[in-house]
Amino acid sequence: MLQNQFNQTNYNHYSGFVQLSLPFDLSVKIDSNDPVFSFLEAVEGIDFSKFVKITRSNNTHSHDRVMLLKTLLFAFQEGNRSLTKIAQLCKTDIRYMYLTNEECPSAMAFQRMTEQLKESIDDVFFTISKHIARDLMLCDTDVQYIDGTKIEANAHKNSFVYKKRIMNAETRLFERITEDIYRLNETYGYHYPVKGKYEAFDMGVICQYLMEVITCQNIQLVYGKGKRKSEFQRFYDLFLGYYIKLNEYEFWLNIMGKRNSCSKIDHDATFMATKYDYYNQTGVTRPCYNCQIAVCNGIITNSDVFQNPADQHTWIPFMDRYEEAYGERPKYPVADAGYGSYDNYLYNVEHEMELVQKFSMYGKEEDKQFKKRKFNSLNWKINEEGFKICPDGRVFDQYGYDRIQYTRNDNLSITQIYTEKNHCEGCPLKEECTKGKYRTCGKNVILNELQEKVKENLSTSEGQEMKKERSIQVEGAFGVIKQDMGFTRFTRKGMKSVKMEFLLVCIGYNLRKYHLYRIKTDKKEA
């Protein structure tokens, strides 16, 4: 008997086909504890239309820029900074598809939006930071923990230009120019002035006149092997080379301004000494930016990028920036010894802020190794009248003169110098104590009082707790940014672009912190 054979597919097994399923709302597919819901809760009520233009361009396929900004902020919260990768996630990641309403913006769409964001990034950062710190997490902003780090610029470490090298080369070049101007005047009877310094414009005037003479006298310019130049052409080529070289020097000096160096690739980057190099070498200079942050209860409340290698020069503009954004100043701005300077202490006193930033020699009197340096004046004993006593028992009570200086911010600093020419005669320890003819001892009364106030504030139980919290909070914030979020080098060039990138990273850090806060709060309430 014939049996019927059925070739129908067995649907009990996975067929490999893809089929849409209900619901079509993508938010239902996302876990309730996902960071995207913390992000939407953190930015709820913020009018982003103030920061970017919401109007679309003439292209009908353009995207809403507010939507692009929100997507970009969420991407930085996740540690995704590449615009190409963000555009790819908008096509593949369900969370990004939910934020973009299933649109697929390209990397160029995000790039055009960031061009507008460069001008308003400060407002975006402070708006989100204040909303998270004050409204959502109820942080007490009286205590701020401040620190900075050097982040490498998007430039090669051998692309350096140093001001000192240029100025030394300029000095040697000026001497050669003077000799050649003397020679030109004697040869042709000209009267070009001789100066101590020259500009490219001066060389351009000479070159222009020499070219006019060459044109009028029909002097043929020759170049190449086997051809002999005229003496007039030699002078023209010589001063033309001086013009080109001086123009180059003036170009780089104008770019550097008050800085001591810059990079040929990123002109706004400054060469700074970093703690660690790729080849396990320390003290190697690389093109960097000095990034400063202020942390309060884990939230970055203030952030900025500077070109100064030294932290102490960033203190005053950093505090002014905070006051402009928040309308107040922190009562306890806690910082390390890099910020403890005469100008910064006076600034704190003037604006009614407590002196809680360390100074360079803070705590050295407790260091066992430092105590062994008996010829350091900080280890000398002080008598009842306030004068220091050297290791040989000689009292420095002979007032010599006042050393008057004006600081970087035009503050008057007076140091009293106590010395006497015959003070060190016959001392058996003189060769070990000083290399000069005699030893001097200085005392800045105002600075000493300010430093004593710092010691008093930090020696209390509250001060010791603030020192611990500073190490935990602000250095921990940099640890998360560099290690967890992978931000160790800028990808953009130029001060505006670099500042926008760093503030976006700080916004992403704050959004990430709020997500952890939200999860922790929900667990307590459950």
C-alpha positions as semicolon CSV with decimal commas, in nm:
position;residue;x (nm);y (nm);z (nm)
1;M;0,000;0,000;0,000
2;L;0,124;0,349;-0,085
3;Q;0,178;0,589;0,211
4;N;0,139;0,963;0,187
5;Q;0,458;1,166;0,266
6;F;0,422;1,509;0,422
7;N;0,706;1,760;0,366
8;Q;0,561;2,032;0,592
9;T;0,810;2,218;0,816
10;N;0,814;2,129;1,182
11;Y;0,716;2,456;1,356
12;N;0,799;2,324;1,701
13;H;1,163;2,418;1,645
14;Y;1,313;2,764;1,595
15;S;1,253;2,864;1,237
16;G;1,503;3,149;1,213
17;F;1,246;3,404;1,101
18;V;1,206;3,744;1,274
19;Q;0,858;3,862;1,359
20;L;0,738;4,179;1,531
21;S;0,560;4,131;1,859
22;L;0,349;4,354;2,079
23;P;0,387;4,597;2,245
24;F;0,538;4,846;1,999
25;D;0,631;5,089;2,282
26;L;1,005;5,039;2,327
27;S;1,003;5,163;2,686
28;V;0,818;4,850;2,795
29;K;1,110;4,640;2,672
30;I;1,364;4,829;2,887
31;D;1,432;4,726;3,245
32;S;1,297;4,968;3,505
33;N;1,642;5,000;3,668
34;D;1,813;5,090;3,343
35;P;2,019;5,413;3,343
36;V;1,801;5,560;3,069
37;F;1,513;5,611;3,315
38;S;1,747;5,776;3,566
39;F;1,865;6,004;3,287
40;L;1,510;6,102;3,189
41;E;1,425;6,169;3,552
42;A;1,739;6,384;3,598
43;V;1,670;6,604;3,293
44;E;1,294;6,623;3,343
45;G;1,172;6,981;3,347
46;I;1,489;7,127;3,189
47;D;1,421;7,341;2,884
48;F;1,696;7,237;2,643
49;S;1,562;7,465;2,371
50;K;1,754;7,749;2,542
51;F;2,085;7,582;2,462
52;V;2,042;7,476;2,098
53;K;1,817;7,589;1,816
54;I;1,512;7,369;1,794
55;T;1,421;7,482;1,443
56;R;1,506;7,235;1,174
57;S;1,715;7,328;0,873
58;N;1,585;7,343;0,516
59;N;1,660;6,975;0,483
60;T;1,338;6,784;0,548
61;H;1,540;6,487;0,676
62;S;1,706;6,686;0,958
63;H;1,652;6,595;1,322
64;D;1,530;6,783;1,626
65;R;1,838;6,926;1,794
66;V;1,691;6,896;2,146
67;M;1,652;6,524;2,084
68;L;2,010;6,508;1,958
69;L;2,137;6,688;2,269
70;K;1,955;6,452;2,505
71;T;2,090;6,151;2,317
72;L;2,442;6,294;2,332
73;L;2,418;6,351;2,708
74;F;2,298;5,995;2,767
75;A;2,583;5,864;2,551
76;F;2,839;6,050;2,764
77;Q;2,672;5,906;3,073
78;E;2,744;5,562;2,929
79;G;3,101;5,658;2,844
80;N;3,045;5,675;2,466
81;R;3,218;5,987;2,327
82;S;3,263;5,893;1,961
83;L;2,992;6,050;1,743
84;T;3,023;5,765;1,494
85;K;2,960;5,511;1,767
86;I;2,664;5,712;1,901
87;A;2,509;5,719;1,553
88;Q;2,554;5,342;1,529
89;L;2,392;5,288;1,871
90;C;2,088;5,486;1,756
91;K;2,031;5,207;1,502
92;T;2,104;4,905;1,722
93;D;2,051;4,991;2,091
94;I;1,688;4,991;2,203
95;R;1,753;5,263;2,464
96;Y;1,894;5,503;2,206
97;M;1,607;5,416;1,970
98;Y;1,368;5,508;2,250
99;L;1,538;5,845;2,308
100;T;1,548;5,929;1,935
101;N;1,190;5,810;1,873
102;E;1,339;5,550;1,637
103;E;1,505;5,812;1,418
104;C;1,854;5,735;1,290
105;P;2,063;6,053;1,308
106;S;2,406;6,040;1,147
107;A;2,737;6,138;1,302
108;M;2,729;6,464;1,105
109;A;2,393;6,550;1,261
110;F;2,552;6,524;1,606
111;Q;2,855;6,719;1,481
112;R;2,639;7,011;1,362
113;M;2,461;7,017;1,696
114;T;2,789;7,024;1,892
115;E;2,901;7,333;1,697
116;Q;2,611;7,519;1,861
117;L;2,680;7,352;2,194
118;K;3,028;7,509;2,218
119;E;2,872;7,846;2,301
120;S;2,618;7,719;2,554
121;I;2,796;7,426;2,720
122;D;2,852;7,624;3,042
123;D;2,478;7,683;3,081
124;V;2,402;7,317;3,010
125;F;2,654;7,197;3,268
126;F;2,546;7,431;3,549
127;T;2,174;7,380;3,482
128;I;2,199;7,000;3,507
129;S;2,449;7,004;3,794
130;K;2,244;7,245;4,005
131;H;1,925;7,047;3,938
132;I;2,087;6,718;4,045
133;A;2,280;6,857;4,343
134;R;2,015;7,087;4,491
135;D;1,676;6,961;4,377
136;L;1,720;6,585;4,344
137;M;1,999;6,490;4,588
138;L;1,963;6,785;4,833
139;C;2,341;6,838;4,864
140;D;2,490;7,091;5,105
141;T;2,715;7,304;4,882
142;D;2,890;7,485;5,168
143;V;3,174;7,231;5,152
144;Q;3,351;7,192;4,817
145;Y;3,642;6,958;4,746
146;I;3,863;7,097;4,470
147;D;4,142;6,938;4,272
148;G;4,286;6,931;3,922
149;T;4,451;6,694;3,683
150;K;4,641;6,724;3,357
151;I;4,475;6,548;3,064
152;E;4,671;6,503;2,744
153;A;4,566;6,698;2,437
154;N;4,508;6,552;2,093
155;A;4,861;6,635;1,980
156;H;5,195;6,461;1,943
157;K;5,430;6,497;2,239
158;N;5,716;6,603;2,008
159;S;5,522;6,894;1,856
160;F;5,656;7,141;2,114
161;V;5,734;7,511;2,074
162;Y;5,906;7,676;2,372
163;K;5,909;8,051;2,429
164;K;6,256;8,053;2,587
165;R;6,411;7,883;2,285
166;I;6,248;8,132;2,048
167;M;6,360;8,431;2,252
168;N;6,719;8,301;2,266
169;A;6,715;8,240;1,891
170;E;6,572;8,588;1,838
171;T;6,857;8,746;2,037
172;R;7,119;8,573;1,821
173;L;6,927;8,667;1,506
174;F;6,913;9,035;1,609
175;E;7,293;9,041;1,635
176;R;7,332;8,902;1,282
177;I;7,075;9,148;1,147
178;T;7,262;9,440;1,303
179;E;7,588;9,332;1,139
180;D;7,425;9,293;0,799
181;I;7,248;9,631;0,821
182;Y;7,584;9,795;0,895
183;R;7,730;9,615;0,593
184;L;7,435;9,717;0,369
185;N;7,462;10,082;0,471
186;E;7,839;10,092;0,412
187;T;7,816;9,919;0,073
188;Y;7,537;10,129;-0,083
189;G;7,528;10,437;0,137
190;Y;7,186;10,365;0,287
191;H;7,073;10,489;0,629
192;Y;6,864;10,207;0,770
193;P;6,843;10,243;1,150
194;V;7,021;9,998;1,378
195;K;6,811;9,873;1,672
196;G;6,846;9,638;1,963
197;K;6,533;9,450;1,850
198;Y;6,376;9,414;1,508
199;E;6,036;9,315;1,377
200;A;5,940;9,132;1,061
201;F;5,793;9,460;0,934
202;D;6,140;9,623;0,945
203;M;6,286;9,346;0,732
204;G;5,988;9,370;0,497
205;V;6,056;9,741;0,436
206;I;6,419;9,666;0,344
207;C;6,319;9,377;0,116
208;Q;6,056;9,589;-0,060
209;Y;6,305;9,868;-0,132
210;L;6,568;9,624;-0,255
211;M;6,316;9,463;-0,489
212;E;6,220;9,804;-0,629
213;V;6,588;9,875;-0,699
214;I;6,627;9,533;-0,864
215;T;6,327;9,604;-1,086
216;C;6,442;9,955;-1,182
217;Q;6,801;9,849;-1,262
218;N;6,688;9,532;-1,447
219;I;6,900;9,310;-1,224
220;Q;6,836;8,949;-1,318
221;L;6,760;8,713;-1,028
222;V;6,929;8,378;-1,072
223;Y;6,894;8,059;-0,871
224;G;7,033;7,712;-0,907
225;K;7,364;7,535;-0,935
226;G;7,636;7,695;-1,142
227;K;7,482;8,044;-1,147
228;R;7,645;8,335;-0,969
229;K;7,421;8,577;-0,780
230;S;7,487;8,946;-0,784
231;E;7,582;9,116;-0,459
232;F;7,251;9,303;-0,459
233;Q;7,057;8,978;-0,490
234;R;7,257;8,832;-0,204
235;F;7,144;9,117;0,022
236;Y;6,786;9,072;-0,093
237;D;6,784;8,696;-0,024
238;L;6,953;8,753;0,312
239;F;6,698;9,003;0,443
240;L;6,413;8,803;0,293
241;G;6,528;8,507;0,504
242;Y;6,537;8,733;0,809
243;Y;6,181;8,846;0,732
244;I;6,054;8,488;0,707
245;K;6,227;8,382;1,028
246;L;6,110;8,683;1,233
247;N;5,758;8,638;1,101
248;E;5,764;8,277;1,222
249;Y;5,892;8,380;1,566
250;E;5,627;8,649;1,601
251;F;5,357;8,401;1,496
252;W;5,442;8,152;1,771
253;L;5,498;8,419;2,038
254;N;5,156;8,564;1,958
255;I;4,994;8,221;1,993
256;M;5,165;8,148;2,326
257;G;5,086;8,486;2,481
258;K;5,172;8,462;2,852
259;R;5,233;8,088;2,830
260;N;5,581;7,939;2,806
261;S;5,502;7,678;2,542
262;C;5,243;7,547;2,298
263;S;5,191;7,263;2,053
264;K;5,220;7,285;1,675
265;I;4,916;7,058;1,634
266;D;4,686;7,204;1,901
267;H;4,790;7,565;1,954
268;D;4,586;7,602;2,273
269;A;4,758;7,308;2,445
270;T;5,047;7,381;2,682
271;F;5,337;7,147;2,755
272;M;5,316;7,030;3,115
273;A;5,510;6,786;3,329
274;T;5,300;6,473;3,383
275;K;5,335;6,213;3,654
276;Y;5,353;5,913;3,423
277;D;5,473;5,862;3,069
278;Y;5,403;5,582;2,822
279;Y;5,753;5,443;2,873
280;N;5,741;5,449;3,254
281;Q;5,930;5,778;3,276
282;T;5,838;6,061;3,507
283;G;5,871;6,433;3,453
284;V;5,822;6,411;3,076
285;T;5,642;6,710;2,929
286;R;5,346;6,651;2,702
287;P;5,077;6,879;2,552
288;C;4,803;6,891;2,815
289;Y;4,516;7,092;2,957
290;N;4,475;7,158;3,330
291;C;4,125;7,035;3,419
292;Q;3,975;7,155;3,750
293;I;3,666;7,021;3,927
294;A;3,483;7,090;4,253
295;V;3,294;6,797;4,408
296;C;3,015;6,810;4,666
297;N;2,860;6,485;4,794
298;G;2,989;6,306;4,486
299;I;2,846;6,558;4,236
300;I;3,072;6,782;4,027
301;T;2,932;7,129;4,095
302;N;3,199;7,327;3,911
303;S;3,437;7,242;3,631
304;D;3,665;7,429;3,396
305;V;3,969;7,387;3,170
306;F;4,283;7,602;3,202
307;Q;4,608;7,644;3,014
308;N;4,815;7,715;3,330
309;P;5,030;7,424;3,448
310;A;5,019;7,547;3,811
311;D;4,702;7,486;4,012
312;Q;4,744;7,791;4,234
313;H;4,686;8,029;3,939
314;T;4,349;7,867;3,863
315;W;4,198;7,922;4,209
316;I;4,064;8,278;4,172
317;P;3,904;8,241;3,824
318;F;3,763;7,903;3,931
319;M;3,596;8,052;4,239
320;D;3,466;8,350;4,040
321;R;3,313;8,108;3,791
322;Y;3,130;7,926;4,072
323;E;2,999;8,252;4,220
324;E;2,873;8,366;3,879
325;A;2,682;8,041;3,827
326;Y;2,544;7,982;4,178
327;G;2,524;8,335;4,318
328;E;2,732;8,238;4,622
329;R;3,070;8,105;4,723
330;P;3,146;7,784;4,917
331;K;3,224;7,846;5,284
332;Y;3,477;7,561;5,303
333;P;3,672;7,523;4,975
334;V;3,897;7,229;5,064
335;A;4,204;7,178;4,843
336;D;4,554;7,032;4,855
337;A;4,888;7,211;4,889
338;G;4,897;7,312;4,523
339;Y;4,643;7,588;4,593
340;G;4,794;7,733;4,910
341;S;4,948;8,065;4,809
342;Y;4,960;8,421;4,941
343;D;4,716;8,548;4,675
344;N;4,467;8,266;4,726
345;Y;4,460;8,306;5,104
346;L;4,396;8,680;5,075
347;Y;4,122;8,607;4,822
348;N;3,954;8,369;5,067
349;V;3,970;8,625;5,348
350;E;3,830;8,899;5,123
351;H;3,532;8,685;5,017
352;E;3,465;8,536;5,364
353;M;3,575;8,182;5,281
354;E;3,753;7,968;5,539
355;L;4,122;7,890;5,496
356;V;4,114;7,513;5,448
357;Q;4,358;7,461;5,160
358;K;4,700;7,330;5,256
359;F;5,032;7,499;5,174
360;S;5,354;7,349;5,041
361;M;5,521;7,281;5,380
362;Y;5,204;7,181;5,564
363;G;5,261;6,893;5,804
364;K;5,638;6,879;5,746
365;E;5,708;6,931;6,113
366;E;5,566;6,583;6,174
367;D;5,778;6,418;5,904
368;K;6,067;6,223;6,055
369;Q;6,286;6,253;5,746
370;F;6,229;6,629;5,726
371;K;6,316;6,673;6,095
372;K;6,664;6,538;6,027
373;R;6,744;6,842;5,809
374;K;6,874;7,056;6,090
375;F;6,996;7,334;5,862
376;N;6,647;7,399;5,725
377;S;6,517;7,711;5,899
378;L;6,173;7,551;5,942
379;N;6,328;7,309;6,191
380;W;6,498;7,579;6,397
381;K;6,378;7,661;6,745
382;I;6,210;7,994;6,821
383;N;6,279;8,191;7,140
384;E;6,024;8,380;7,348
385;E;6,066;8,695;7,142
386;G;5,984;8,513;6,817
387;F;6,337;8,499;6,670
388;K;6,483;8,179;6,527
389;I;6,791;8,007;6,670
390;C;7,032;7,827;6,435
391;P;7,187;7,483;6,518
392;D;7,497;7,660;6,656
393;G;7,282;7,854;6,904
394;R;7,302;8,194;6,734
395;V;6,988;8,407;6,746
396;F;6,873;8,577;6,423
397;D;6,746;8,896;6,586
398;Q;6,934;9,153;6,376
399;Y;6,685;9,316;6,140
400;G;6,842;9,376;5,798
401;Y;6,588;9,501;5,545
402;D;6,242;9,443;5,394
403;R;6,204;9,247;5,072
404;I;5,906;9,408;4,899
405;Q;5,740;9,218;4,615
406;Y;5,418;9,239;4,419
407;T;5,247;8,909;4,352
408;R;5,080;8,791;4,034
409;N;4,756;8,961;4,141
410;D;4,929;9,285;4,247
411;N;4,913;9,207;4,619
412;L;5,191;9,361;4,830
413;S;5,411;9,101;5,000
414;I;5,669;9,214;5,258
415;T;5,931;8,972;5,390
416;Q;6,148;9,082;5,681
417;I;6,510;8,969;5,637
418;Y;6,712;8,914;5,956
419;T;7,085;8,895;5,897
420;E;7,426;9,037;5,993
421;K;7,745;9,013;5,790
422;N;7,955;8,907;6,088
423;H;7,689;8,680;6,228
424;C;7,833;8,354;6,094
425;E;8,204;8,425;6,156
426;G;8,375;8,147;6,349
427;C;8,077;7,911;6,316
428;P;8,199;7,549;6,281
429;L;7,881;7,456;6,089
430;K;7,904;7,735;5,831
431;E;8,019;7,515;5,541
432;E;7,728;7,276;5,596
433;C;7,473;7,550;5,666
434;T;7,529;7,787;5,372
435;K;7,736;7,828;5,059
436;G;7,731;8,209;5,084
437;K;7,925;8,444;5,307
438;Y;7,654;8,444;5,573
439;R;7,309;8,300;5,641
440;T;6,986;8,501;5,623
441;C;6,648;8,429;5,777
442;G;6,322;8,571;5,635
443;K;5,980;8,615;5,793
444;N;5,657;8,713;5,617
445;V;5,430;8,809;5,906
446;I;5,102;8,812;5,711
447;L;5,169;8,483;5,532
448;N;5,273;8,316;5,857
449;E;4,947;8,425;6,022
450;L;4,744;8,291;5,731
451;Q;4,927;7,958;5,741
452;E;4,875;7,930;6,116
453;K;4,503;7,981;6,056
454;V;4,511;7,698;5,802
455;K;4,675;7,467;6,057
456;E;4,415;7,565;6,316
457;N;4,121;7,494;6,084
458;L;4,255;7,161;5,959
459;S;4,358;7,037;6,306
460;T;3,998;7,022;6,431
461;S;3,787;6,710;6,400
462;E;3,584;6,871;6,119
463;G;3,904;6,972;5,941
464;Q;4,051;6,623;5,961
465;E;3,726;6,479;5,827
466;M;3,732;6,725;5,536
467;K;4,090;6,621;5,451
468;K;3,979;6,257;5,433
469;E;3,672;6,340;5,226
470;R;3,878;6,542;4,981
471;S;4,093;6,241;4,899
472;I;3,786;6,021;4,867
473;Q;3,554;6,246;4,670
474;V;3,754;6,458;4,429
475;E;4,033;6,209;4,361
476;G;3,773;5,935;4,340
477;A;3,586;6,142;4,081
478;F;3,896;6,164;3,864
479;G;3,947;5,790;3,909
480;V;3,597;5,717;3,778
481;I;3,639;5,959;3,487
482;K;3,974;5,815;3,380
483;Q;3,931;5,446;3,455
484;D;3,560;5,364;3,448
485;M;3,463;5,613;3,178
486;G;3,792;5,574;2,988
487;F;3,859;5,946;2,948
488;T;4,239;5,983;2,951
489;R;4,295;6,196;2,641
490;F;4,102;6,460;2,451
491;T;3,977;6,377;2,103
492;R;3,903;6,737;2,003
493;K;4,136;7,031;1,943
494;G;4,109;7,395;2,041
495;M;4,009;7,550;2,372
496;K;3,635;7,571;2,299
497;S;3,609;7,214;2,172
498;V;3,822;7,077;2,456
499;K;3,616;7,260;2,718
500;M;3,293;7,130;2,565
501;E;3,425;6,774;2,568
502;F;3,539;6,788;2,931
503;L;3,214;6,946;3,054
504;L;3,015;6,679;2,870
505;V;3,224;6,416;3,049
506;C;3,150;6,586;3,383
507;I;2,778;6,594;3,301
508;G;2,793;6,224;3,220
509;Y;2,967;6,162;3,553
510;N;2,692;6,348;3,742
511;L;2,418;6,159;3,558
512;R;2,591;5,832;3,642
513;K;2,613;5,934;4,008
514;Y;2,244;6,019;4,015
515;H;2,159;5,678;3,868
516;L;2,343;5,505;4,154
517;Y;2,169;5,737;4,401
518;R;1,828;5,652;4,252
519;I;1,889;5,275;4,265
520;K;2,008;5,301;4,626
521;T;1,707;5,510;4,727
522;D;1,461;5,271;4,561
523;K;1,612;4,977;4,748
524;K;1,572;5,156;5,082
525;E;1,209;5,240;5,008
526;A;1,128;4,887;4,890
